[in-house]
Amino acid sequence: MDEKMRFILDQCRDFRGRYMNLGELCEEVYMLLPVPHVDGTWSAVSIRELPSGQLLIEDDSDTFLHQHLTVDEAQDVAQHCGLRCEACEANPELNATGSDVECNMYCIVERDQLEKGLHKVIKAIAYSHFVLGRRGMEVKA
């Protein structure tokens, strides 16, 4: 490998280490993702194994809270991306933003489908930007 290629690979590894950190806390793995929310915070996922052996991959309400989504918007994002939306399922009448309610988006996958589940969460974060843009484009009568 030549020096130019080594430099690029080193820079990519540095980036991955800085913006895609992994850590374990209380029997869960947390992973930062290099996708910012509209409020400037970085997105993250938590992953833990369920008693069934399947994996629970969730965003810990980060997308809902940091993207300032309504519950209806969070439900739209979750459904569009193949995720479930905890608060939306518990109380579909909710339609608020902010810290008074949490709307945790998640999926449950088999152990060998971790990558597929992570892609769903990443897609939801990206799609939530579109939903916010759509909100700004709506014409108010």
Residue pairs with C-beta under 8 A, 6 or more apart in sequence:
1 9
15 34
19 32
19 33
19 34
19 42
20 31
20 32
20 33
20 34
21 31
21 32
22 29
22 30
22 31
22 32
23 29
23 30
23 31
24 30
27 48
28 46
28 47
28 48
29 46
29 47
29 48
30 44
30 45
30 46
30 47
31 44
31 45
31 46
31 47
31 118
32 42
32 43
32 44
33 42
33 43
33 44
33 45
33 121
33 122
33 125
34 42
35 42
35 43
35 122
35 125
35 126
36 42
36 43
37 43
37 62
37 63
37 66
37 67
37 125
38 66
38 67
38 68
38 129
38 132
39 66
39 67
39 68
41 62
41 66
43 59
43 62
43 63
43 66
43 125
44 59
44 60
44 62
45 57
45 58
45 59
45 60
45 118
45 121
46 57
46 58
46 59
46 60
47 55
47 56
47 57
47 114
48 55
48 56
49 55
49 56
49 111
50 56
50 108
53 110
53 111
54 108
54 109
54 110
54 111
55 108
55 109
55 110
55 111
55 113
55 114
55 117
56 106
56 107
56 108
57 106
57 107
57 108
57 109
57 114
57 117
57 118
57 120
57 121
58 104
58 105
58 106
58 107
58 121
59 104
59 105
59 106
59 121
59 124
59 125
60 104
61 102
61 103
61 104
61 105
63 69
63 74
63 77
63 105
63 124
63 125
63 128
64 71
64 74
64 87
64 97
64 102
64 103
64 104
64 105
65 98
65 99
65 102
67 125
67 128
67 129
67 131
67 132
68 97
68 98
68 132
69 77
69 97
69 103
69 128
69 131
69 132
70 95
70 96
70 97
71 85
71 87
71 88
71 94
71 95
71 96
71 101
71 103
72 95
73 128
73 131
73 132
73 135
74 85
74 87
74 88
74 103
74 105
75 85
75 88
75 92
75 103
76 131
77 83
77 85
77 105
77 124
77 127
77 128
77 131
78 84
78 85
78 88
78 105
78 124
79 85
80 124
80 127
81 105
81 120
81 121
81 123
81 124
81 127
82 107
82 120
83 105
83 106
83 107
83 120
83 121
83 124
84 105
84 106
84 107
85 103
85 104
85 105
86 102
86 103
86 104
86 105
86 106
87 94
87 101
87 102
87 103
87 104
88 94
88 103
94 101
94 103
105 121
105 124
107 117
107 120
107 121
108 117
109 116
109 117
